[in-house]
Amino acid sequence: ELHPRWVEYRGVRLREFDLDAALHRKPNLILVDELAHTNAEGLRHAKRWQDVVELLDAGIDVFTTINVQHVESLNDVVAQITGVVVRESVPDSVIERADEIELIDTPPDELLQRLHDGKVYVADQVGRAVQQFFRRDNLVALRELALRETAARVGEHGLAQRCDLVIALAHDGGRLAHDAATLERRDRAPDLEADGGRRQRLVEVGLACM
């Protein structure tokens, strides 16, 4: 377990990812949530995706997540769908480093229920979120966008354009294909191997509506 780094900002203590602690421990694999997150002022990088790039460059494998509205090349499309300009985005060049992309497909009604249950935002933010960005029609359109984006990115690698596949690409051009349900049940240990026992450097990107 990696403890968070607490940062004081305008009288508020913020919980942030401790990049230096992660680099010092240098695990085989690390889970870093919310790739599009904006770091607190005073940290080495302004964005969490920059932390992830530094981890990868240090030889650490990463599992991470991103909501479809934060993919930089989709900013204009998301704004047309929702009427909201999303300020936090991740460059496509970072996502293109992924060896594996898995779609986390949450149906709109299930997501709305999670919102109402307080599992996404605190209570006083839920009403505004549901009335603005997270209207059901927006969520239906964003889900379709996520499905299309995942299929397109999988297709760019010459793989089957199916959103129920999880693909891991080897550095030497080999590949692994796992049924998503099977992968969900298995322990995602850092010892994933392919042709000749070569370990895979993975960045898992969940292109979900939320």
DOLO-149037 format. One record per residue: residue in three letters; y, x, z of N, C-alpha, C, CB in turn. Coordinates in steps of 0.001 Angstrom, whole numbers, padded with zeros to 6 digits. Glycine has a CB too. Example, Ala and Ser with C-alpha at 12.3 -4.5 7.8 and 13.67 -1.06 7.14 Angstrom:
# DOLO-149037
R  residu      n_Y      n_X      n_Z     ca_Y     ca_X     ca_Z      c_Y      c_X      c_Z     cb_Y     cb_X     cb_Z
R     Ala  -005690   013190   007800  -004500   012300   007800  -003300   013200   007800  -004473   011308   009046
R     Ser  -002250   012850   007080  -001060   013670   007140   000030   012900   007870  -000598   014084   005725
//
This chain:
# DOLO-149037
R  residu      n_Y      n_X      n_Z     ca_Y     ca_X     ca_Z      c_Y      c_X      c_Z     cb_Y     cb_X     cb_Z
R     Glu  -001191   000834   000000   000000   000000   000000   001252   000876   000000   000000  -000947   001216
R     Leu   002216   000494  -000844   003479   001228  -000922   004570   000379  -000278   003843   001580  -002406
R     His   005194   000894   000746   006223   000133   001441   007508   000063   000606   006512   000758   002814
R     Pro   008253  -001030   000711   009493  -001172  -000068   010591  -000255   000460   009976  -002629  -000041
R     Arg   011569  -000049  -000364   012759   000683   000047   013853  -000342   000338   013213   001711  -001054
R     Trp   014431  -000271   001520   015483  -001211   001910   016837  -000599   001612   015373  -001586   003410
R     Val   017683  -001362   000914   018993  -000879   000492   020071  -001821   001016   019071  -000760  -001054
R     Glu   021107  -001274   001607   022232  -002072   002082   023218  -002288   000933   022932  -001382   003292
R     Tyr   023546  -003548   000670   024503  -003851  -000400   025400  -004998   000046   023768  -004210  -001729
R     Arg   026668  -004703   000240   027649  -005696   000670   027196  -006458   001919   027920  -006677  -000460
R     Gly   026678  -005709   002860   026278  -006289   004125   024931  -006981   004123   027290  -007236   004551
R     Val   024213  -006891   002995   022895  -007542   002884   021832  -006471   002646   022881  -008606   001724
R     Arg   020697  -006603   003336   019586  -005672   003125   018715  -006189   001983   018742  -005496   004430
R     Leu   018575  -005380   000953   017789  -005761  -000215   016485  -004971  -000256   018595  -005536  -001506
R     Arg   015429  -005656  -000619   014098  -005034  -000718   013880  -004555  -002135   012973  -006026  -000300
R     Glu   013694  -003262  -002324   013551  -002684  -003656   012288  -001828  -003761   014782  -001846  -004000
R     Phe   011897  -001568  -004986   010760  -000688  -005265   011150   000750  -004946   010302  -000818  -006749
R     Asp   010278   001464  -004232   010549   002857  -003849   009927   003781  -004891   009988   003174  -002418
R     Leu   010707   004114  -005899   010217   004939  -007005   009798   006319  -006536   011280   005064  -008079
R     Asp   010613   006955  -005715   010302   008313  -005277   009014   008359  -004460   011457   008880  -004459
R     Ala   008793   007332  -003624   007556   007279  -002842   006352   007130  -003763   007602   006117  -001831
R     Ala   006497   006323  -004817   005405   006134  -005771   005095   007432  -006509   005756   005027  -006775
R     Leu   006138   008128  -006934   005939   009389  -007644   005305   010439  -006729   007276   009907  -008198
R     His   005686   010424  -005459   005132   011388  -004505   003642   011142  -004280   005885   011313  -003170
R     Arg   003259   009873  -004147   001849   009538  -003924   001027   009674  -005192   001723   008127  -003384
R     Lys   001641   009445  -006338   001019   009559  -007661  -000372   008913  -007716   000916   011026  -008056
R     Pro  -000435   007593  -007580  -001728   006902  -007701  -002183   006875  -009155  -001634   005461  -007145
R     Asn  -003434   006558  -009367  -003918   006390  -010743  -003283   005175  -011399  -005448   006257  -010766
R     Leu  -003090   004128  -010593  -002601   002854  -011102  -001690   002206  -010073  -003773   001917  -011456
R     Ile  -000605   001596  -010545   000311   000912  -009639   000746  -000413  -010253   001541   001796  -009326
R     Leu   000887  -001444  -009420   001386  -002741  -009856   002871  -002829  -009524   000594  -003903  -009185
R     Val   003687  -003036  -010538   005134  -003163  -010364   005550  -004501  -010963   005912  -001964  -011040
R     Asp   005952  -005431  -010124   006281  -006778  -010582   007696  -006835  -011165   006146  -007779  -009428
R     Glu   007976  -007867  -011945   009310  -008173  -012453   009948  -006999  -013206   010205  -008586  -011307
R     Leu   009434  -006735  -014377   009899  -005611  -015190   011386  -005691  -015508   009114  -005548  -016476
R     Ala   011939  -006905  -015619   013346  -007084  -016008   014310  -007012  -014825   013516  -008414  -016708
R     His   013795  -006808  -013630   014620  -006825  -012412   015768  -005814  -012484   013750  -006531  -011183
R     Thr   016944  -006221  -011984   018082  -005316  -011857   018065  -004695  -010468   019424  -006061  -012115
R     Asn   018029  -003377  -010407   017982  -002683  -009121   019319  -002757  -008403   017578  -001226  -009317
R     Ala   019266  -002591  -007109   020488  -002550  -006310   021307  -001313  -006655   020155  -002568  -004808
R     Glu   022607  -001405  -006492   023479  -000263  -006746   023099   000896  -005837   024955  -000647  -006541
R     Gly   023173   002090  -006392   022860   003282  -005612   021492   003850  -005882   022976   002981  -004175
R     Leu   020606   003071  -006505   019294   003595  -006861   019401   004418  -008143   018271   002446  -007032
R     Arg   018397   005233  -008409   018471   006168  -009535   018614   005450  -010882   017231   007051  -009556
R     His   017903   004350  -011032   017969   003602  -012285   018582   002224  -012050   016566   003465  -012909
R     Ala   019280   001734  -013050   019889   000405  -012946   018857  -000709  -013102   020981   000246  -013999
R     Lys   017778  -000433  -013849   016790  -001460  -014165   015386  -001008  -013759   016829  -001796  -015663
R     Arg   014574  -001982  -013395   013205  -001649  -012995   012380  -001125  -014154   012526  -002859  -012398
R     Trp   012651  -001595  -015371   011886  -001081  -016498   012093   000427  -016661   012282  -001813  -017785
R     Gln   013249   000930  -016235   013472   002374  -016274   012612   003091  -015239   014952   002692  -016038
R     Asp   012393   002441  -014090   011469   002994  -013094   010068   003095  -013681   011454   002126  -011813
R     Val   009653   002042  -014393   008315   002010  -014973   008149   003104  -016030   008034   000633  -015587
R     Val   009168   003313  -016844   009108   004382  -017843   008924   005741  -017163   010387   004385  -018711
R     Glu   009632   005971  -016062   009489   007241  -015343   008080   007384  -014771   010533   007341  -014212
R     Leu   007512   006285  -014273   006137   006335  -013774   005160   006700  -014891   005746   004987  -013152
R     Leu   005322   006068  -016054   004446   006358  -017186   004566   007810  -017624   004767   005434  -018356
R     Asp   005796   008295  -017678   006019   009684  -018092   005428   010674  -017097   007509   009950  -018257
R     Ala   005241   010220  -015844   004634   011067  -014814   003108   010950  -014814   005185   010696  -013433
R     Gly   002563   010169  -015745   001118   010052  -015860   000496   008980  -014995   000503   011336  -015532
R     Ile   001302   008028  -014515   000807   006949  -013665   000651   005684  -014500   001760   006703  -012463
R     Asp  -000517   005065  -014449  -000754   003811  -015163  -000074   002666  -014424  -002274   003538  -015313
R     Val   000393   001678  -015176   001172   000591  -014589   000691  -000764  -015094   002657   000771  -014903
R     Phe   000522  -001701  -014164   000428  -003117  -014490   001772  -003727  -014133  -000764  -003827  -013726
R     Thr   002368  -004479  -015039   003671  -005081  -014764   003755  -006450  -015420   004814  -004172  -015264
R     Thr   004802  -007196  -015104   004956  -008547  -015641   006366  -008751  -016179   004640  -009597  -014564
R     Ile   006465  -009628  -017167   007779  -009966  -017723   007739  -011415  -018197   008172  -008998  -018901
R     Asn   008782  -012167  -017928   008908  -013519  -018453   009421  -013454  -019889   009852  -014376  -017566
R     Val   008987  -014388  -020714   009308  -014321  -022138   010817  -014319  -022387   008666  -015490  -022871
R     Gln   011595  -014979  -021515   013042  -015033  -021743   013736  -013696  -021549   013660  -016042  -020830
R     His   013007  -012701  -021022   013611  -011394  -020777   013300  -010370  -021870   013144  -010865  -019448
R     Val   012563  -010767  -022913   012298  -009863  -024037   013577  -009747  -024861   011097  -010376  -024923
R     Glu   014087  -008548  -025006   015414  -008345  -025590   015571  -008975  -026972   015705  -006873  -025681
R     Ser   014583  -008819  -027842   014702  -009323  -029211   014691  -010848  -029281   013581  -008772  -030061
R     Leu   014335  -011491  -028167   014286  -012960  -028143   015509  -013578  -027477   013036  -013424  -027425
R     Asn   016478  -012755  -027090   017660  -013257  -026373   018343  -014416  -027091   018656  -012135  -026175
R     Asp   018590  -014253  -028385   019301  -015285  -029139   018481  -016566  -029233   019642  -014780  -030541
R     Val   017172  -016427  -029445   016303  -017594  -029551   016275  -018350  -028227   014878  -017177  -029963
R     Val   016144  -017614  -027126   016111  -018245  -025797   017430  -018969  -025520   015838  -017185  -024691
R     Ala   018549  -018351  -025913   019854  -018989  -025704   019965  -020285  -026505   020992  -018028  -026098
R     Gln   019427  -020297  -027731   019458  -021513  -028546   018602  -022611  -027931   018983  -021216  -029967
R     Ile   017471  -022230  -027347   016559  -023208  -026748   017140  -023797  -025471   015205  -022563  -026454
R     Thr   017665  -022930  -024611   018032  -023346  -023256   019517  -023566  -023049   017561  -022334  -022285
R     Gly   020349  -023002  -023947   021795  -023062  -023744   022265  -022072  -022701   022208  -024456  -023341
R     Val   021376  -021179  -022278   021695  -020177  -021253   021494  -018789  -021831   020818  -020371  -019984
R     Val   022487  -017913  -021665   022364  -016513  -022083   021756  -015734  -020919   023761  -015906  -022509
R     Val   020546  -015237  -021110   019847  -014484  -020065   020398  -013063  -020042   018296  -014481  -020304
R     Arg   020899  -012638  -018892   021566  -011334  -018791   020598  -010171  -018610   022537  -011349  -017643
R     Glu   019466  -010434  -017954   018494  -009365  -017721   017494  -009328  -018878   017757  -009569  -016361
R     Ser   017356  -008179  -019497   016420  -008067  -020616   015750  -006697  -020609   017144  -008304  -021959
R     Val   014604  -006638  -021275   013838  -005396  -021395   013764  -005014  -022864   012406  -005547  -020786
R     Pro   014121  -003777  -023216   014060  -003362  -024621   012652  -003509  -025195   014528  -001915  -024764
R     Asp   012585  -003909  -026442   011284  -004045  -027093   010538  -002717  -027133   011454  -004587  -028507
R     Ser   011265  -001620  -027186   010620  -000311  -027233   009771  -000048  -025997   011663   000780  -027380
R     Val   010157  -000630  -024862   009370  -000473  -023639   008092  -001309  -023730   010201  -000884  -022393
R     Ile   008230  -002539  -024186   007062  -003418  -024317   006080  -002861  -025346   007499  -004843  -024717
R     Glu   006597  -002214  -026374   005736  -001661  -027418   004888  -000492  -026923   006575  -001215  -028592
R     Arg   005201   000042  -025733   004374   001098  -025157   003105   000542  -024521   005168   001879  -024125
R     Ala   003025  -000783  -024426   001866  -001402  -023761   000593  -001165  -024553   002089  -002908  -023574
R     Asp  -000465  -000782  -023841  -001788  -000690  -024442  -002510  -002030  -024336  -002614   000419  -023769
R     Glu  -001997  -002902  -023481  -002675  -004174  -023252  -001640  -005249  -022963  -003692  -004063  -022087
R     Ile  -001789  -006396  -023609  -000897  -007529  -023374  -001746  -008748  -023057   000025  -007795  -024606
R     Glu  -001444  -009384  -021953  -002158  -010605  -021573  -001154  -011727  -021361  -003010  -010382  -020291
R     Leu  -001410  -012867  -021976  -000559  -014032  -021801  -000973  -014788  -020541  -000631  -014953  -023040
R     Ile  -000043  -014982  -019638  -000267  -015814  -018462   000316  -017188  -018803   000397  -015190  -017148
R     Asp  -000539  -018088  -019209  -000115  -019363  -019777  -000066  -020442  -018700  -001058  -019786  -020912
R     Thr   001105  -020672  -018140   001283  -021698  -017112   001838  -022966  -017754   002228  -021195  -015981
R     Pro   001121  -024080  -017713   001619  -025334  -018290   002931  -025748  -017630   000571  -026456  -018135
R     Pro   003853  -026350  -018388   005167  -026733  -017841   005096  -027589  -016586   005944  -027472  -018880
R     Asp   004194  -028570  -016562   004111  -029442  -015384   003670  -028671  -014144   003143  -030597  -015647
R     Glu   002778  -027719  -014329   002328  -026907  -013194   003468  -026033  -012678   001121  -026030  -013597
R     Leu   004252  -025475  -013602   005389  -024653  -013193   006431  -025489  -012458   006023  -023973  -014411
R     Leu   006713  -026673  -012962   007674  -027547  -012286   007201  -027900  -010879   007899  -028828  -013103
R     Gln   005896  -028107  -010721   005362  -028396  -009392   005543  -027199  -008466   003878  -028780  -009479
R     Arg   005340  -026005  -009000   005541  -024793  -008199   006999  -024669  -007778   005107  -023540  -008987
R     Leu   007896  -025037  -008674   009321  -025019  -008330   009618  -025986  -007190   010176  -025373  -009557
R     His   009118  -027198  -007309   009360  -028218  -006289   008712  -027846  -004952   008833  -029572  -006765
R     Asp   007610  -027081  -005020   006919  -026666  -003799   007590  -025464  -003137   005467  -026337  -004109
R     Gly   008667  -024949  -003760   009372  -023807  -003185   008665  -022485  -003376   009583  -024032  -001742
R     Lys   007773  -022391  -004376   007030  -021151  -004612   007741  -020207  -005570   005661  -021471  -005151
R     Val   008873  -020655  -006134   009615  -019825  -007086   011006  -019512  -006557   009714  -020523  -008451
R     Tyr   011725  -020529  -006129   013067  -020368  -005574   013135  -020986  -004188   014122  -021005  -006498
R     Val   014131  -020575  -003414   014365  -021214  -002123   014864  -022633  -002379   015390  -020400  -001259
R     Ala   014741  -023494  -001367   014953  -024935  -001528   016295  -025293  -002151   014837  -025608  -000202
R     Asp   017392  -024627  -001729   018713  -025028  -002215   018970  -024604  -003658   019782  -024446  -001324
R     Gln   018064  -023838  -004263   018225  -023407  -005657   017366  -024216  -006618   017881  -021937  -005789
R     Val   016387  -024943  -006085   015419  -025631  -006938   016077  -026702  -007800   014328  -026256  -006088
R     Gly   016913  -027549  -007198   017534  -028640  -007935   018344  -028150  -009118   018411  -029445  -007021
R     Arg   019157  -027130  -008901   019973  -026589  -009978   019114  -025975  -011081   020939  -025549  -009431
R     Ala   018040  -025266  -010686   017159  -024629  -011665   016474  -025660  -012552   016112  -023775  -010958
R     Val   015976  -026745  -011947   015257  -027782  -012694   016196  -028539  -013628   014575  -028760  -011730
R     Gln   017451  -028698  -013238   018411  -029429  -014058   018983  -028571  -015190   019539  -029947  -013187
R     Gln   018890  -027261  -015054   019490  -026381  -016053   018414  -025659  -016865   020415  -025361  -015379
R     Phe   018100  -024430  -016518   017196  -023623  -017338   015790  -024202  -017385   017144  -022205  -016812
R     Phe   015280  -024676  -016246   013882  -025062  -016157   013652  -026561  -016370   013337  -024655  -014821
R     Arg   014388  -027137  -017309   014070  -028498  -017716   012727  -028497  -018458   015205  -029091  -018612
R     Arg   012029  -029628  -018405   010696  -029651  -018994   010712  -029343  -020489   010057  -030998  -018759
R     Asp   011701  -029860  -021217   011733  -029590  -022655   011965  -028109  -022930   012823  -030427  -023333
R     Asn   012760  -027462  -022092   012955  -026018  -022233   011643  -025268  -021997   014035  -025522  -021250
R     Leu   010910  -025675  -020965   009665  -024993  -020622   008618  -025151  -021719   009119  -025525  -019304
R     Val   008569  -026330  -022334   007627  -026549  -023445   007962  -025598  -024594   007673  -028036  -023934
R     Ala   009246  -025480  -024919   009667  -024605  -026019   009435  -023134  -025677   011149  -024838  -026350
R     Leu   009710  -022740  -024433   009497  -021356  -024023   008009  -021009  -024023   010098  -021112  -022633
R     Arg   007180  -021952  -023644   005729  -021723  -023685   005273  -021469  -025122   004965  -022936  -023085
R     Glu   005767  -022278  -026047   005415  -022076  -027455   005908  -020714  -027940   006010  -023202  -028331
R     Leu   007108  -020334  -027504   007654  -019030  -027883   006778  -017909  -027341   009098  -018874  -027370
R     Ala   006316  -018046  -026104   005454  -017031  -025497   004136  -016904  -026260   005181  -017372  -024024
R     Leu   003561  -018036  -026651   002317  -018012  -027416   002505  -017290  -028740   001812  -019433  -027661
R     Arg   003599  -017620  -029444   003863  -016996  -030743   004154  -015501  -030596   005041  -017694  -031437
R     Glu   004919  -015138  -029583   005280  -013737  -029375   004049  -012900  -029043   006321  -013613  -028254
R     Thr   003176  -013435  -028209   001964  -012702  -027867   001083  -012511  -029096   001189  -013434  -026767
R     Ala   000903  -013579  -029866   000080  -013485  -031080   000661  -012479  -032057  -000045  -014854  -031755
R     Ala   001977  -012470  -032207   002621  -011543  -033137   002438  -010100  -032694   004107  -011864  -033264
R     Arg   002590  -009851  -031385   002468  -008470  -030895   001027  -007983  -030970   002979  -008365  -029451
R     Val   000080  -008876  -030684  -001322  -008497  -030847  -001619  -008225  -032312  -002256  -009597  -030304
R     Gly  -001073  -009058  -033206  -001299  -008887  -034631  -000732  -007600  -035178  -000719  -010029  -035370
R     Glu   000380  -007110  -034584   000983  -005859  -035051   000033  -004691  -034918   002254  -005569  -034287
R     His  -000897  -004782  -033970  -001857  -003706  -033759  -003115  -003898  -034604  -002229  -003620  -032286
R     Gly  -003088  -004892  -035502  -004233  -005111  -036355  -005400  -005768  -035649  -004669  -003830  -036933
R     Leu  -005123  -006463  -034552  -006178  -007101  -033780  -006170  -008603  -034033  -006012  -006802  -032277
R     Ala  -007211  -009263  -033611  -007315  -010712  -033798  -006129  -011411  -033142  -008645  -011247  -033216
R     Gln  -005510  -012321  -033849  -004337  -013017  -033318  -004788  -014204  -032468  -003404  -013490  -034470
R     Arg  -005303  -013898  -031291  -005755  -014922  -030357  -005104  -014659  -029022  -007303  -014940  -030229
R     Cys  -004510  -015689  -028443  -003818  -015523  -027180  -004764  -015509  -025992  -002809  -016610  -027007
R     Asp  -006053  -015803  -026209  -006980  -015775  -025085  -007733  -014457  -025021  -007963  -016931  -025182
R     Leu  -007240  -013463  -025724  -007819  -012129  -025639  -006875  -011196  -024913  -008141  -011583  -027031
R     Val  -007459  -010265  -024174  -006691  -009177  -023578  -007130  -007909  -024282  -006904  -009082  -022012
R     Ile  -006171  -007143  -024789  -006497  -005977  -025605  -006015  -004698  -024927  -005873  -006108  -027006
R     Ala  -006882  -003704  -024902  -006484  -002390  -024412  -006644  -001400  -025555  -007329  -001958  -023164
R     Leu  -005601  -000708  -025905  -005642   000248  -027010  -005820   001669  -026476  -004357   000151  -027862
R     Ala  -006750   002391  -027057  -006970   003778  -026663  -005963   004680  -027368  -008415   004219  -026987
R     His  -005656   005811  -026743  -004723   006763  -027350  -005271   007336  -028646  -004412   007894  -026378
R     Asp  -006614   007370  -028766  -007205   007967  -029960  -007494   006934  -031035  -008478   008695  -029600
R     Gly  -006934   005719  -030863  -007107   004693  -031882  -008251   003746  -031599  -007319   005331  -033202
R     Gly  -009057   004021  -030574  -010119   003096  -030213  -009525   001885  -029525  -011159   003777  -029311
R     Arg  -010362   000895  -029211  -009815  -000269  -028546  -010888  -000966  -027715  -009218  -001234  -029569
R     Leu  -010432  -001675  -026733  -011299  -002507  -025914  -010806  -003926  -026037  -011320  -002041  -024426
R     Ala  -011706  -004884  -026091  -011306  -006289  -026108  -012104  -007017  -025046  -011524  -006933  -027516
R     His  -011395  -007668  -024145  -012047  -008393  -023060  -011645  -009854  -023124  -011684  -007786  -021683
R     Asp  -012591  -010748  -022919  -012247  -012149  -022764  -011384  -012294  -021529  -013513  -013036  -022669
R     Ala  -010279  -013036  -021642  -009316  -013125  -020549  -009961  -013665  -019280  -008143  -014007  -020952
R     Ala  -010853  -014638  -019400  -011483  -015202  -018213  -012345  -014162  -017508  -012325  -016422  -018584
R     Thr  -013028  -013338  -018299  -013858  -012290  -017719  -012997  -011273  -016999  -014698  -011605  -018795
R     Leu  -011888  -010881  -017622  -011001  -009890  -017021  -010403  -010416  -015728  -009890  -009501  -017995
R     Glu  -010113  -011712  -015692  -009521  -012295  -014498  -010476  -012203  -013316  -009134  -013748  -014750
R     Arg  -011780  -012272  -013584  -012762  -012256  -012512  -013080  -010842  -012042  -014027  -012941  -012964
R     Arg  -012873  -009856  -012883  -013300  -008507  -012541  -012240  -007776  -011748  -013637  -007728  -013791
R     Asp  -012652  -006753  -011066  -011718  -005919  -010317  -011014  -005004  -011291  -012441  -005103  -009208
R     Arg  -009673  -005043  -011302  -008928  -004244  -012269  -008746  -002832  -011721  -007552  -004895  -012585
R     Ala  -009818  -002098  -011643  -009773  -000744  -011118  -009134   000189  -012133  -011179  -000258  -010752
R     Pro  -008624   001362  -011686  -007934   002262  -012602  -008869   003121  -013426  -007009   003139  -011841
R     Asp  -010177   002806  -013439  -011138   003658  -014123  -011622   003060  -015432  -012310   003925  -013229
R     Leu  -010791   002264  -016086  -011145   001671  -017361  -011383   002769  -018384  -010048   000707  -017841
R     Glu  -012539   002731  -019034  -012896   003781  -019967  -013273   003198  -021320  -014039   004617  -019414
R     Ala  -013085   003986  -022353  -013493   003583  -023697  -014185   004762  -024342  -012276   003104  -024555
R     Asp  -014141   004837  -025682  -014869   005835  -026453  -014824   007213  -025805  -014310   005912  -027852
R     Gly  -015998   007764  -025531  -016061   009106  -025002  -015585   009217  -023562  -015262   010008  -025855
R     Gly  -015443   008098  -022857  -015021   008152  -021463  -013538   008357  -021292  -015744   009234  -020759
R     Arg  -012749   008259  -022354  -011306   008473  -022246  -010673   007361  -021416  -010656   008537  -023648
R     Arg  -009870   007723  -020399  -009172   006723  -019602  -008009   006165  -020410  -008676   007325  -018262
R     Gln  -007695   004904  -020128  -006605   004244  -020831  -005357   004201  -019971  -007008   002834  -021243
R     Arg  -004236   004492  -020541  -002974   004233  -019862  -002555   002829  -020239  -001870   005288  -020243
R     Leu  -002447   001959  -019252  -002197   000561  -019507  -000853   000127  -018958  -003294  -000278  -018916
R     Val  -000158  -000664  -019722   000959  -001435  -019194   000649  -002871  -019549   002362  -000961  -019776
R     Glu   000423  -003706  -018561   000060  -005092  -018826   001308  -005940  -018751  -001011  -005598  -017829
R     Val   001582  -006673  -019802   002778  -007485  -019858   002388  -008953  -019958   003668  -007070  -021045
R     Gly   002690  -009728  -018953   002394  -011150  -018987   003597  -011879  -019580   002051  -011689  -017564
R     Leu   003481  -012336  -020803   004573  -013055  -021450   004465  -014519  -021066   004540  -012876  -023002
R     Ala   004966  -014855  -019909   004861  -016218  -019394   006232  -016874  -019345   004217  -016223  -017999
R     Cys   006222  -018197  -019250   007486  -018917  -019131   008104  -018719  -017762   007282  -020397  -019398
R     Met   007341  -018333  -016804   007874  -018084  -015463   006933  -017186  -014712   008092  -019397  -014692
//
